[in-house]
């Protein structure tokens, strides 16, 4: 799958088949995440890949909109050191992971972490150092659904020269 196709066809998947994702694929997803752009190339991110059913269930129980994490093959927590542009940098890494998952034939869904009341509890559960920010959780696995979501037409969002 080329980059343009991945960008145009990726959708959030919240239902998964039961078989696990290969460890080397999960490592490749993180590799793609770590290659994201970051302000002054500071690369503030850290990634925790969770495949344990018990830990995925615990994370799912803490979230408000991520209950499906428990049924996913894995969950990747994207954490960041507290730098000025941690949210932008780690969001870029999250998007890279979502696109890489799609290219590998996996479904994935971004679950918010930053500013959520459960962020500190998830950070502690995963053993991340104090002061780190949980930016996102990414549930992923082989898709158990093929969602079709309407997107706003290009003509509705594209402005030339001025708004």
Secondary structure in CASP SS format (residue, H / E / C, confidence):
PFRMAT SS
TARGET T0000
AUTHOR 0000-0000-0000
METHOD secondary structure of the structure
MODEL  1
X C 1.00
X C 1.00
X H 1.00
X H 1.00
X H 1.00
X H 1.00
X H 1.00
X H 1.00
X H 1.00
X C 1.00
X C 1.00
X E 1.00
X C 1.00
X C 1.00
X C 1.00
X E 1.00
X C 1.00
X C 1.00
X C 1.00
X C 1.00
X C 1.00
X C 1.00
X H 1.00
X H 1.00
X H 1.00
X H 1.00
X H 1.00
X H 1.00
X H 1.00
X H 1.00
X H 1.00
X H 1.00
X H 1.00
X H 1.00
X C 1.00
X C 1.00
X C 1.00
X C 1.00
X H 1.00
X H 1.00
X H 1.00
X C 1.00
X C 1.00
X C 1.00
X E 1.00
X E 1.00
X E 1.00
X E 1.00
X E 1.00
X E 1.00
X C 1.00
X C 1.00
X H 1.00
X H 1.00
X H 1.00
X H 1.00
X H 1.00
X H 1.00
X H 1.00
X H 1.00
X H 1.00
X H 1.00
X C 1.00
X C 1.00
X C 1.00
X C 1.00
X H 1.00
X H 1.00
X H 1.00
X H 1.00
X H 1.00
X C 1.00
X C 1.00
X E 1.00
X E 1.00
X E 1.00
X E 1.00
X E 1.00
X E 1.00
X E 1.00
X C 1.00
X C 1.00
X C 1.00
X C 1.00
X C 1.00
X H 1.00
X H 1.00
X H 1.00
X H 1.00
X H 1.00
X H 1.00
X H 1.00
X H 1.00
X H 1.00
X H 1.00
X H 1.00
X H 1.00
X H 1.00
X H 1.00
X H 1.00
X H 1.00
X H 1.00
X H 1.00
X C 1.00
X C 1.00
X E 1.00
X E 1.00
X E 1.00
X E 1.00
X E 1.00
X E 1.00
X E 1.00
X C 1.00
X C 1.00
X C 1.00
X C 1.00
X C 1.00
X C 1.00
X H 1.00
X H 1.00
X H 1.00
X H 1.00
X H 1.00
X H 1.00
X H 1.00
X C 1.00
X C 1.00
X C 1.00
X C 1.00
X C 1.00
X C 1.00
X C 1.00
X E 1.00
X E 1.00
X E 1.00
X E 1.00
X E 1.00
X E 1.00
X E 1.00
X E 1.00
X E 1.00
X E 1.00
X E 1.00
X C 1.00
X C 1.00
X C 1.00
X C 1.00
X C 1.00
X C 1.00
X C 1.00
X C 1.00
X C 1.00
X C 1.00
X H 1.00
X H 1.00
X H 1.00
X H 1.00
X C 1.00
X C 1.00
X C 1.00
X C 1.00
X C 1.00
X C 1.00
END
